């Protein structure tokens, strides 16, 4: 699953998710289901207009989620 971030002319950010090539509105429940199935998030996609700080923050969030999923797989009894 890949998260897709778009910023409109008013600098409002909208998040979508791309699952199996289909883009749909973001849903935490759907994201959790996809993470259970795939065990990772793909690198995010961002439209133009994001600052370097925003890009770094989004990439950091995705890396952290992937790190936590990976760490939980390595714990005994999981």
MMTF fields as JSON, N, C-alpha, C and O atoms, coordinates in Angstrom:
{
  "mmtfVersion": "1.0.0",
  "mmtfProducer": "UNKNOWN",
  "numBonds": 311,
  "numAtoms": 312,
  "numGroups": 78,
  "numChains": 1,
  "numModels": 1,
  "chainsPerModel": [1],
  "groupsPerChain": [78],
  "chainIdList": ["A"],
  "bondAtomList": [4, 2, 8, 6, 12, 10, 16, 14, 20, 18, 24, 22, 28, 26, 32, 30, 36, 34, 40, 38, 44, 42, 48, 46, 52, 50, 56, 54, 60, 58, 64, 62, 68, 66, 72, 70, 76, 74, 80, 78, 84, 82, 88, 86, 92, 90, 96, 94, 100, 98, 104, 102, 108, 106, 112, 110, 116, 114, 120, 118, 124, 122, 128, 126, 132, 130, 136, 134, 140, 138, 144, 142, 148, 146, 152, 150, 156, 154, 160, 158, 164, 162, 168, 166, 172, 170, 176, 174, 180, 178, 184, 182, 188, 186, 192, 190, 196, 194, 200, 198, 204, 202, 208, 206, 212, 210, 216, 214, 220, 218, 224, 222, 228, 226, 232, 230, 236, 234, 240, 238, 244, 242, 248, 246, 252, 250, 256, 254, 260, 258, 264, 262, 268, 266, 272, 270, 276, 274, 280, 278, 284, 282, 288, 286, 292, 290, 296, 294, 300, 298, 304, 302, 308, 306],
  "bondOrderList": [1, 1, 1, 1, 1, 1, 1, 1, 1, 1, 1, 1, 1, 1, 1, 1, 1, 1, 1, 1, 1, 1, 1, 1, 1, 1, 1, 1, 1, 1, 1, 1, 1, 1, 1, 1, 1, 1, 1, 1, 1, 1, 1, 1, 1, 1, 1, 1, 1, 1, 1, 1, 1, 1, 1, 1, 1, 1, 1, 1, 1, 1, 1, 1, 1, 1, 1, 1, 1, 1, 1, 1, 1, 1, 1, 1, 1],
  "groupList": [{"groupName": "UNK", "atomNameList": ["N", "CA", "C", "O"], "elementList": ["N", "C", "C", "O"], "formalChargeList": [0, 0, 0, 0], "bondAtomList": [1, 0, 2, 1, 3, 2], "bondOrderList": [1, 1, 2], "singleLetterCode": "X", "chemCompType": "L-PEPTIDE LINKING"}],
  "groupTypeList": [0, 0, 0, 0, 0, 0, 0, 0, 0, 0, 0, 0, 0, 0, 0, 0, 0, 0, 0, 0, 0, 0, 0, 0, 0, 0, 0, 0, 0, 0, 0, 0, 0, 0, 0, 0, 0, 0, 0, 0, 0, 0, 0, 0, 0, 0, 0, 0, 0, 0, 0, 0, 0, 0, 0, 0, 0, 0, 0, 0, 0, 0, 0, 0, 0, 0, 0, 0, 0, 0, 0, 0, 0, 0, 0, 0, 0, 0],
  "groupIdList": [1, 2, 3, 4, 5, 6, 7, 8, 9, 10, 11, 12, 13, 14, 15, 16, 17, 18, 19, 20, 21, 22, 23, 24, 25, 26, 27, 28, 29, 30, 31, 32, 33, 34, 35, 36, 37, 38, 39, 40, 41, 42, 43, 44, 45, 46, 47, 48, 49, 50, 51, 52, 53, 54, 55, 56, 57, 58, 59, 60, 61, 62, 63, 64, 65, 66, 67, 68, 69, 70, 71, 72, 73, 74, 75, 76, 77, 78],
  "secStructList": [7, 3, 3, 3, 3, 3, 3, 7, 6, 6, 7, 7, 3, 3, 3, 3, 3, 3, 3, 6, 6, 3, 3, 3, 3, 7, 7, 2, 2, 2, 2, 2, 2, 2, 2, 2, 2, 2, 1, 1, 7, 7, 7, 7, 3, 3, 7, 6, 6, 7, 7, 2, 2, 2, 2, 2, 2, 2, 2, 2, 2, 2, 2, 2, 2, 2, 2, 2, 2, 2, 2, 2, 2, 2, 1, 6, 6, 7],
  "xCoordList": [0.84, 0.0, 0.886, 1.937, 0.442, 1.178, 0.253, -0.905, 0.766, 0.023, 0.345, 1.493, -0.693, -0.553, -0.99, -2.108, -0.096, -0.364, -0.483, 0.367, -1.555, -1.757, -2.022, -2.681, -1.497, -1.722, -2.419, -1.96, -3.539, -4.276, -3.782, -2.825, -4.429, -4.003, -4.069, -3.337, -4.933, -5.066, -4.124, -4.234, -3.209, -2.22, -2.845, -2.242, -4.051, -4.673, -4.184, -4.11, -3.852, -3.319, -4.427, -5.188, -4.51, -5.473, -4.679, -3.726, -5.069, -4.362, -5.258, -6.447, -4.657, -5.315, -4.473, -3.338, -5.019, -4.227, -4.361, -5.432, -3.25, -3.208, -2.998, -1.93, -4.039, -3.991, -4.221, -5.258, -3.26, -3.349, -3.677, -4.47, -3.056, -3.232, -4.495, -4.745, -5.294, -6.53, -6.367, -6.036, -6.602, -6.52, -7.893, -8.909, -7.894, -9.158, -8.915, -7.773, -10.004, -9.875, -9.21, -9.396, -8.437, -7.724, -8.7, -9.661, -8.425, -9.185, -8.21, -7.468, -8.213, -7.313, -7.585, -6.652, -8.844, -9.202, -8.67, -8.099, -8.853, -8.33, -6.809, -6.215, -6.171, -4.714, -4.238, -3.287, -4.887, -4.501, -4.694, -3.831, -5.809, -6.045, -4.951, -4.442, -4.592, -3.552, -2.197, -1.418, -1.909, -0.635, -0.555, 0.51, -1.657, -1.679, -1.356, -0.629, -1.904, -1.704, -0.296, 0.367, 0.157, 1.414, 2.628, 3.756, 2.422, 3.479, 4.403, 5.457, 4.038, 4.837, 4.088, 3.164, 4.516, 4.042, 5.099, 6.297, 4.655, 5.588, 6.002, 5.405, 7.025, 7.431, 6.242, 5.552, 5.996, 4.832, 5.006, 6.117, 3.891, 3.871, 3.346, 2.362, 3.998, 3.585, 3.494, 4.348, 2.45, 2.298, 3.252, 3.954, 3.272, 4.102, 3.542, 2.369, 4.398, 3.944, 4.31, 4.084, 4.874, 5.277, 6.659, 7.538, 6.833, 8.134, 9.076, 8.639, 10.358, 11.342, 11.05, 11.2, 10.634, 10.31, 9.106, 9.098, 8.092, 6.918, 7.284, 6.839, 8.092, 8.524, 9.31, 9.091, 10.225, 11.024, 10.135, 10.358, 9.145, 8.236, 7.393, 7.223, 6.875, 6.071, 6.927, 6.518, 8.108, 9.01, 9.408, 9.509, 9.63, 9.981, 8.837, 9.073, 7.606, 6.435, 6.317, 6.079, 6.483, 6.381, 7.509, 7.278, 8.719, 9.847, 9.596, 9.914, 9.039, 8.755, 7.704, 7.86, 6.648, 5.612, 6.229, 5.984, 7.028, 7.668, 8.615, 8.682, 9.343, 10.257, 9.482, 9.913, 8.366, 7.565, 6.95, 6.889, 6.503, 5.949, 7.039, 6.821, 8.208, 9.337, 9.755, 10.035, 9.801, 10.205, 9.208, 9.605, 7.93, 6.914, 6.978, 6.639, 7.4, 7.531, 8.673, 8.64, 9.681, 10.86, 10.685, 11.477, 9.644, 9.443, 8.935, 8.076, 9.461, 8.984, 7.506, 7.013, 6.816, 5.399, 4.48, 3.27, 5.003, 4.164, 3.811, 3.111],
  "yCoordList": [-1.175, 0.0, 1.24, 1.276, 2.236, 3.492, 4.626, 4.67, 5.543, 6.747, 7.807, 7.96, 8.538, 9.58, 10.897, 11.012, 11.885, 13.173, 14.221, 14.309, 15.016, 16.087, 17.384, 17.402, 18.467, 19.79, 20.63, 20.707, 21.264, 22.079, 23.527, 23.853, 24.38, 25.776, 26.534, 27.505, 26.102, 26.739, 26.106, 26.382, 25.27, 24.573, 23.58, 23.236, 23.12, 22.073, 20.723, 20.478, 19.852, 18.537, 17.501, 17.449, 16.685, 15.587, 14.298, 14.244, 13.26, 11.989, 10.932, 10.827, 10.163, 9.032, 7.797, 7.898, 6.651, 5.429, 4.694, 4.639, 4.136, 3.364, 1.909, 1.526, 1.108, -0.303, -1.111, -0.978, -1.942, -2.781, -1.958, -2.378, -0.773, 0.069, 0.91, 1.647, 0.812, 1.592, 2.696, 2.431, 3.924, 5.043, 5.287, 5.312, 5.468, 5.698, 6.663, 6.89, 7.235, 8.13, 7.391, 6.187, 8.13, 7.535, 7.104, 7.805, 5.934, 5.395, 4.666, 3.792, 5.027, 4.347, 2.851, 2.05, 2.476, 1.051, 0.318, -0.765, 0.898, 0.262, 0.207, -0.759, 1.257, 1.25, 0.115, -0.59, -0.06, -1.13, -2.492, -3.362, -2.689, -3.962, -4.225, -5.341, -3.184, -3.34, -3.621, -4.415, -2.974, -3.215, -4.633, -5.251, -5.147, -6.528, -7.478, -8.457, -7.177, -8.041, -7.889, -8.888, -6.659, -6.435, -6.314, -6.524, -5.982, -5.841, -4.648, -4.563, -3.718, -2.506, -1.49, -1.821, -0.244, 0.821, 1.047, 1.015, 1.272, 1.645, 3.1, 3.814, 3.532, 4.931, 5.803, 5.498, 6.884, 7.724, 8.505, 8.709, 8.924, 9.76, 11.126, 11.218, 12.192, 13.542, 14.41, 14.347, 15.218, 16.139, 17.313, 17.393, 18.204, 19.402, 20.3, 20.205, 21.168, 22.153, 21.845, 22.672, 20.668, 20.328, 20.916, 20.91, 21.42, 21.955, 20.79, 19.654, 21.089, 20.064, 19.501, 18.301, 20.365, 19.909, 18.967, 17.966, 19.277, 18.406, 17.063, 16.02, 17.083, 15.848, 14.989, 13.781, 15.622, 14.901, 14.303, 13.17, 15.043, 14.579, 13.387, 12.417, 13.457, 12.358, 11.111, 10.016, 11.273, 10.126, 9.52, 8.3, 10.37, 9.901, 9.101, 8.07, 9.564, 8.862, 7.463, 6.489, 7.368, 6.074, 5.148, 3.964, 5.68, 4.872, 4.379, 3.233, 5.217, 4.829, 3.718, 2.754, 3.846, 2.803, 1.485, 0.448, 1.519, 0.29, -0.295, -1.514, 0.555, 0.086, -0.597, -1.639, -0.04, -0.616, -1.957, -2.889, -2.051, -3.324, -4.38, -5.506, -4.016, -4.935, -5.366, -6.544, -4.438, -4.745, -5.695, -6.591, -5.504, -6.377, -7.782, -8.737, -7.933, -9.267, -10.045, -11.275, -9.329, -9.963, -10.33, -11.102, -9.777, -10.066, -11.491, -11.942, -12.205, -13.569, -13.564, -12.662, -14.581, -14.74, -13.938, -13.931, -13.265, -12.475, -13.277, -12.782],
  "zCoordList": [0.0, 0.0, 0.0, 0.64, -0.722, -0.824, -0.416, -0.829, 0.395, 0.731, -0.315, -0.732, -0.735, -1.744, -1.098, -0.595, -1.119, -0.507, -1.607, -2.493, -1.535, -2.518, -1.774, -0.735, -2.327, -1.754, -2.818, -3.957, -2.436, -3.404, -3.389, -2.687, -4.156, -4.286, -2.967, -2.772, -2.068, -0.754, 0.273, 1.468, -0.184, 0.657, 1.629, 2.646, 1.317, 2.127, 1.624, 0.42, 2.571, 2.22, 2.285, 3.251, 1.259, 1.187, 1.028, 0.251, 1.765, 1.726, 1.085, 1.387, 0.2, -0.439, -0.177, 0.289, -0.473, -0.392, -1.711, -2.315, -2.137, -3.359, -2.959, -2.482, -3.163, -2.808, -4.074, -4.723, -4.42, -5.615, -6.853, -7.696, -6.957, -8.138, -8.139, -9.092, -7.091, -7.013, -5.974, -4.818, -6.394, -5.47, -4.861, -5.556, -3.538, -2.831, -1.683, -1.283, -1.151, -0.008, 1.147, 1.322, 1.929, 3.052, 4.136, 4.455, 4.689, 5.811, 6.723, 6.276, 8.003, 8.942, 8.976, 9.013, 8.963, 9.026, 7.806, 7.933, 6.623, 5.41, 5.419, 4.94, 5.971, 6.055, 6.959, 6.623, 8.086, 9.01, 8.358, 8.479, 7.671, 6.97, 5.936, 5.831, 5.171, 4.151, 4.789, 4.263, 5.925, 6.607, 7.152, 7.12, 7.645, 8.128, 6.981, 7.152, 5.818, 4.65, 4.052, 3.774, 3.856, 3.132, 4.049, 3.603, 5.305, 6.317, 6.073, 6.703, 5.174, 4.984, 4.142, 3.4, 4.28, 3.41, 2.338, 2.619, 1.124, 0.061, 0.269, 1.075, -0.46, -0.396, -0.795, -1.769, -0.053, -0.352, -1.646, -2.135, -2.171, -3.373, -2.958, -2.224, -3.425, -3.071, -4.312, -5.196, -4.366, -5.487, -5.294, -4.286, -6.245, -6.135, -5.035, -4.672, -4.516, -3.55, -2.113, -1.229, -1.859, -0.504, -0.222, -1.084, 0.992, 1.382, 1.695, 1.882, 1.748, 2.104, 3.496, 3.725, 4.422, 5.786, 5.773, 6.489, 4.966, 4.88, 4.272, 4.75, 3.22, 2.574, 3.555, 3.653, 4.279, 5.261, 6.35, 6.777, 6.797, 7.841, 7.365, 8.103, 6.155, 5.608, 5.44, 5.828, 4.865, 4.692, 6.032, 6.164, 7.016, 8.354, 8.972, 9.601, 8.799, 9.324, 8.714, 9.428, 7.4, 6.721, 7.183, 7.428, 7.303, 7.772, 9.195, 9.513, 10.043, 11.425, 11.475, 12.224, 10.691, 10.647, 10.205, 10.82, 9.142, 8.653, 9.695, 9.85, 10.407, 11.446, 12.567, 13.061, 12.971, 14.05, 13.633, 14.435, 12.405, 11.907, 11.916, 12.365, 11.421, 11.371, 12.77, 12.993, 13.708, 15.078, 15.739, 16.483, 15.474, 16.066, 15.503, 16.202, 14.265, 13.678, 14.321, 14.373, 14.811, 15.378, 16.852, 17.392, 17.517, 18.935, 19.114, 18.356, 20.113, 20.384, 20.736, 21.413, 20.268, 20.579, 19.687, 19.914, 18.686, 17.773, 16.556, 15.673]
}
